[in-house]
Amino acid sequence: MLFFLIRYSGLAIRIVSMAIYTDALDLIHPTAAHCMIWVWWDVVAGHLLFTGVELLLIMRVYAFYGQNKTLLFIIFVLCLAEHGMALAIAGIGIPKFVIVGDLFPKPYQAGKCTITFIPGIFQNYWISPLVFHGILFFLLFGRFFYTKWNNRMNTTELLFVFVRDGAWAFVTIFGMVLYCALAFELSPQAGDIALT
């Protein structure tokens, strides 16, 4: 079930995005209210997809630490806190977005819904995922290097284990979350991209 959520929800989100954001279905002339519904869809759908990926990462850490139930409980509580904080910030911040529909004439239209203002509180949306993924990252690489020093593995063997065990996924997800957290600080346009 988790596999299908991760594998196909991204595709479903993109199909809906293409239908709304391109001229393929030119039936919708969105108002600001329609665009607000779209932003909520984008945040909730993206959050569900991200949660599925996080569950896989949590299962990997659980396996790396010999199915330690205490560690799993701590990670689960941290995960709930992360999602609670992110969704609370979304709930506070998204209603304050300033969104317009059909802002530009057809030849210059970048999308049917244009976000013209994102409140400052929304910059914190990616902070809790960054902290949570930093903890997962630390746990993974702590175990990873502990194994290297105990087993006296050379670099080639370590790289093989790194790829085989999916540690590259932790690096990728951590990098993506770090980018999203920094995007709001560095550029408003990049922050809009980080929203999706």
C-alpha positions in Angstrom: 0.0 0.0 0.0 2.8 2.4 1.0 4.6 1.6 -2.3 1.5 2.5 -4.4 1.0 5.7 -2.4 4.6 6.8 -3.1 4.7 5.4 -6.6 1.5 6.7 -8.1 0.3 9.7 -6.0 3.1 11.9 -7.5 1.8 10.9 -10.9 -1.8 11.7 -9.9 -0.8 15.1 -8.5 1.1 16.0 -11.7 -1.9 15.0 -13.9 -4.2 17.2 -11.9 -1.5 20.0 -12.0 -1.3 19.8 -15.7 -5.0 19.9 -16.1 -5.3 23.1 -14.0 -2.1 24.9 -14.8 -2.0 24.4 -18.6 -4.3 25.3 -21.3 -5.2 21.6 -21.9 -8.4 22.1 -20.0 -9.3 25.7 -20.7 -12.7 25.3 -19.1 -11.7 26.7 -15.7 -11.3 30.5 -15.2 -10.2 30.5 -11.6 -11.1 33.0 -9.0 -8.9 33.7 -6.0 -11.2 31.2 -4.0 -10.5 28.5 -6.6 -6.8 29.2 -6.4 -6.9 29.0 -2.6 -8.5 25.5 -2.8 -5.8 24.6 -5.3 -3.0 25.7 -2.8 -4.6 23.6 -0.1 -4.8 20.6 -2.5 -1.1 21.1 -3.4 0.0 21.3 0.2 -2.1 18.4 1.5 -1.3 16.1 -1.5 2.4 16.9 -1.3 2.4 16.4 2.5 0.8 13.0 2.1 3.4 12.0 -0.5 6.2 13.2 1.7 4.7 11.3 4.7 4.8 8.1 2.7 8.5 8.7 1.9 9.2 9.5 5.6 7.6 6.2 6.6 10.0 4.3 4.4 12.9 6.2 5.9 11.7 5.5 9.4 11.4 1.8 8.6 15.0 1.8 7.3 16.3 3.4 10.5 14.2 0.9 12.5 15.9 -1.9 10.6 19.4 -0.4 10.9 19.0 -0.3 14.7 17.9 -3.9 15.1 14.2 -3.2 15.4 14.7 -1.2 18.6 11.1 -0.4 19.7 12.2 2.5 22.0 13.9 4.2 19.2 10.9 3.6 16.9 8.6 5.2 19.5 10.8 8.2 19.9 11.0 8.6 16.1 7.3 8.2 15.8 6.7 10.9 18.4 9.1 13.2 16.6 7.4 12.5 13.3 4.0 13.4 14.8 5.4 16.6 16.2 7.0 17.4 12.8 3.7 16.9 11.0 1.7 18.7 13.6 4.0 21.7 13.5 4.1 21.8 9.7 0.4 21.5 9.3 -0.3 24.1 12.0 2.0 26.6 10.2 0.2 25.7 6.9 -3.2 26.3 8.6 -2.1 29.7 9.9 -0.1 30.8 6.9 -2.1 29.7 3.8 -5.3 31.7 4.6 -3.0 34.8 4.6 -1.7 34.1 1.0 -2.7 36.7 -1.6 -3.6 34.7 -4.7 -5.1 35.9 -8.0 -6.5 33.9 -10.8 -5.9 34.9 -14.4 -3.5 37.7 -13.5 -1.8 37.9 -16.8 -3.3 38.0 -20.3 -3.1 34.7 -22.3 0.3 35.1 -24.1 2.0 36.1 -20.8 0.3 33.7 -18.5 2.7 31.7 -16.3 -0.1 29.8 -14.6 -3.8 30.1 -14.0 -3.2 30.9 -10.3 -0.6 33.3 -9.2 0.6 33.7 -5.6 1.5 37.3 -5.1 2.2 37.2 -1.3 3.3 34.5 1.1 3.3 35.5 4.8 6.6 35.4 6.7 5.3 32.6 9.1 5.3 30.2 6.1 9.1 30.4 6.0 8.9 28.1 9.1 7.0 25.4 7.3 10.1 23.5 6.3 12.0 24.0 9.7 10.4 21.1 11.5 10.9 18.6 8.6 14.5 19.8 8.4 15.1 19.1 12.1 13.3 15.7 11.8 15.3 14.6 8.7 18.5 15.9 10.3 17.8 13.5 13.2 17.1 10.6 10.8 20.2 11.6 8.8 22.3 11.6 12.0 20.9 8.2 13.2 21.6 6.6 9.8 25.1 7.9 9.4 25.9 7.2 13.0 25.1 3.6 12.5 26.7 3.6 9.1 30.1 4.8 10.4 29.8 2.7 13.5 29.6 -0.4 11.2 32.5 0.9 9.2 34.8 1.2 12.2 33.7 -2.0 13.8 34.1 -4.1 10.7 37.1 -2.3 9.3 35.4 -1.8 5.9 37.3 -0.1 3.1 35.8 2.8 1.2 34.6 0.6 -1.7 32.7 -1.8 0.5 31.3 1.2 2.4 30.1 2.8 -0.8 28.5 -0.5 -1.8 26.6 -0.7 1.5 25.7 3.0 1.2 24.0 2.3 -2.2 22.6 -1.1 -1.3 20.9 0.0 1.9 19.3 3.1 0.4 21.3 5.6 2.4 21.5 7.8 -0.7 17.8 8.4 -0.3 18.4 9.9 3.1 20.9 12.3 1.6 18.6 13.2 -1.2 15.6 13.8 1.0 17.7 15.8 3.5 19.1 17.9 0.7 15.6 18.6 -0.7 14.3 19.6 2.7 17.3 21.8 3.3 16.7 23.5 -0.1 13.0 24.1 0.7 13.9 25.6 4.1 16.5 27.9 2.5 14.4 28.8 -0.5 12.0 31.0 1.4 14.9 32.9 2.9 16.9 33.3 -0.3 14.3 34.1 -2.9 10.5 34.6 -2.9 10.2 32.9 -6.3 12.2 29.9 -5.0 9.9 29.9 -2.0 6.9 29.5 -4.3 8.6 26.5 -5.9 9.3 25.0 -2.4 5.6 25.3 -1.6 4.9 22.6 -4.2 
